[in-house]
Amino acid sequence: MTAEKIKETALRHFAKNGYEGASLADISGEVGIKKQSIYAHFQGKDDLFLAVFRTAAENELRFVERYLDHAKELALETVLYEFLLRYKERYEREDHTKFFLRMAFFPPKHLYREVVEYGNQYVDRIGSLLHPIFGSGAASGQLHPDVSVERAVAAFAALVDGMFVEMLYGGSESSMRRLDASWFVFWRGVKND
């Protein structure tokens, strides 16, 4: 239980202050334990950070899996656009999402390899989850016949990446404006008229 409480508290500190700004003393103080008690659960700040990052990535993956499973009967356009909107909403209100995206794009230098490796596994898994969604869209005639499923998945992934960057840098209003413009061009390019 204490390890989970430490991770939950550390998540808020890492999300708000980044790796460098988060302090084990502040985290332990908020949890109500001594700083050295953290070492009974984690080897140090790096170990705690990576545990929190993995948990955040797993939470994001569960969101994607649940959403796509629930939405699989909807029209392709609805599934994809709602996915973008829900991810934007998650970023604005969920510490896990905010932390995961910030650290995936800006990992601590000394943990770059571990974070990028785990982040790439996340991206690959998202692609494998999206593939059947686009495949169903192609089979039902919603995807333009000149656009392969692989190309559509790659283009959508680029749209999602762009949205993530805009959320990190541009704020809510700006990211919504760019999301609408990017979505319009993307959907116009892949839909079957």
C-alpha positions in Angstrom: 0.0 0.0 0.0 2.8 2.4 0.9 4.5 1.8 -2.4 1.3 2.7 -4.3 0.9 5.8 -2.2 4.5 6.8 -2.9 3.9 6.3 -6.7 0.7 8.3 -6.7 2.3 11.2 -4.8 5.5 11.0 -7.0 3.3 11.1 -10.1 1.9 14.5 -9.1 5.3 15.8 -8.2 6.9 14.6 -11.5 3.9 15.8 -13.5 4.1 19.3 -12.0 7.9 19.7 -11.5 9.5 17.3 -13.9 12.2 14.9 -12.9 14.7 17.5 -11.8 12.2 19.5 -9.8 10.7 16.6 -8.0 12.2 16.0 -4.5 12.1 12.7 -2.7 11.9 14.7 0.6 8.8 16.5 -0.6 7.3 13.2 -1.9 8.0 11.4 1.4 6.7 14.4 3.4 3.4 14.3 1.6 3.1 10.6 2.0 3.8 11.0 5.7 7.0 8.9 5.8 10.7 9.6 6.2 12.7 10.0 3.0 14.8 7.0 3.7 11.6 4.9 3.9 11.2 5.3 0.2 14.3 3.1 -0.3 12.4 0.2 1.2 10.2 0.2 -1.9 12.4 1.8 -4.6 16.1 1.8 -5.2 16.1 5.6 -5.6 14.6 8.5 -7.6 15.4 6.9 -11.0 13.7 3.6 -10.0 10.7 5.5 -8.6 10.5 7.6 -11.8 10.6 4.6 -14.1 7.9 2.8 -12.0 5.7 5.8 -12.2 6.3 6.2 -16.0 5.5 2.5 -16.6 2.3 2.8 -14.5 1.3 5.9 -16.4 1.9 4.2 -19.8 -0.1 1.2 -18.7 -3.0 3.5 -17.7 -2.9 5.2 -21.1 -2.8 1.9 -22.9 -5.8 0.7 -20.9 -7.7 3.9 -21.8 -6.9 3.2 -25.5 -7.9 -0.4 -25.3 -11.2 0.3 -23.5 -12.1 3.2 -25.8 -11.4 1.2 -29.0 -13.2 -1.9 -27.7 -16.2 0.2 -26.8 -16.2 2.2 -30.0 -15.5 -0.5 -32.5 -19.1 -0.6 -33.8 -19.1 3.1 -34.6 -18.3 4.7 -37.9 -14.5 5.1 -38.5 -14.8 8.9 -38.6 -16.5 8.9 -35.2 -14.1 6.5 -33.6 -11.0 8.4 -34.7 -12.2 11.9 -34.0 -13.7 11.0 -30.6 -10.4 9.3 -29.8 -8.6 12.6 -30.4 -11.1 14.6 -28.4 -11.0 12.1 -25.5 -7.2 12.1 -25.4 -7.2 15.9 -25.3 -9.7 15.9 -22.4 -7.5 13.3 -20.6 -4.5 15.5 -20.9 -6.3 18.4 -19.5 -7.6 16.6 -16.4 -5.5 13.4 -15.8 -2.1 13.6 -14.1 -1.1 10.2 -15.5 -1.7 11.5 -19.1 0.0 14.8 -18.5 3.0 13.1 -16.9 3.3 10.3 -19.5 3.2 12.7 -22.5 5.6 15.2 -21.0 8.1 12.6 -20.0 7.7 10.6 -23.3 8.6 13.8 -25.2 11.1 15.2 -22.7 12.6 12.4 -20.7 15.4 13.0 -18.2 18.7 12.7 -20.2 20.2 10.0 -18.1 17.0 7.9 -18.5 16.4 8.7 -22.1 17.0 5.1 -23.4 14.7 3.5 -20.9 11.9 6.0 -21.4 12.1 6.0 -25.2 12.2 2.2 -25.3 9.1 2.0 -23.2 7.5 4.8 -25.1 8.2 3.1 -28.4 6.5 -0.1 -27.1 3.5 2.0 -26.3 3.4 3.5 -29.8 3.7 0.1 -31.4 0.9 -1.3 -29.3 -1.4 1.6 -30.2 -0.6 1.0 -33.9 -1.5 -2.7 -33.5 -4.8 -1.7 -31.8 -5.6 0.8 -34.5 -4.9 -1.5 -37.4 -8.1 -3.6 -37.1 -10.1 -0.4 -36.7 -8.8 0.9 -40.0 -9.1 -2.6 -41.4 -12.8 -2.7 -40.6 -13.1 0.8 -42.1 -11.5 -0.3 -45.3 -13.6 -3.5 -45.5 -16.8 -1.5 -45.0 -15.9 1.0 -47.7 -15.2 4.0 -45.3 -11.5 4.2 -46.2 -10.5 5.4 -49.6 -9.3 2.4 -51.7 -6.1 4.3 -52.7 -5.2 4.5 -49.0 -3.8 1.3 -47.4 -4.6 0.4 -43.8 -0.9 0.7 -43.0 -0.6 4.2 -44.5 -3.8 5.3 -42.8 -2.6 4.1 -39.4 0.8 5.8 -39.9 -0.9 9.1 -40.9 -3.3 9.0 -38.0 -0.3 8.3 -35.6 1.4 11.4 -37.0 -1.8 13.4 -36.4 -1.9 12.1 -32.8 1.8 13.0 -32.3 1.1 16.5 -33.6 -1.8 16.9 -31.3 0.4 15.7 -28.3 3.0 18.3 -29.2 0.4 21.1 -29.5 -1.1 20.1 -26.1 2.4 20.3 -24.5 3.3 23.7 -26.1 0.1 25.4 -27.2 -2.6 25.1 -24.6 -6.2 24.0 -24.8 -7.6 26.6 -27.3 -4.6 26.4 -29.6 -4.5 22.6 -29.6 -8.2 22.5 -30.4 -7.9 24.9 -33.3 -5.0 22.8 -34.8 -6.7 19.6 -34.0 -9.8 20.7 -36.0 -7.6 21.8 -39.0 -5.5 18.7 -38.9 -8.5 16.4 -38.6 -10.2 18.1 -41.5 -7.3 17.5 -43.8 -6.6 14.0 -42.6 -10.2 12.8 -42.9 -10.6 14.4 -46.3 -7.5 12.5 -47.5 -8.5 9.0 -46.2 -12.3 8.9 -46.5 -14.0 7.2 -49.3 -16.4 9.6 -51.0 
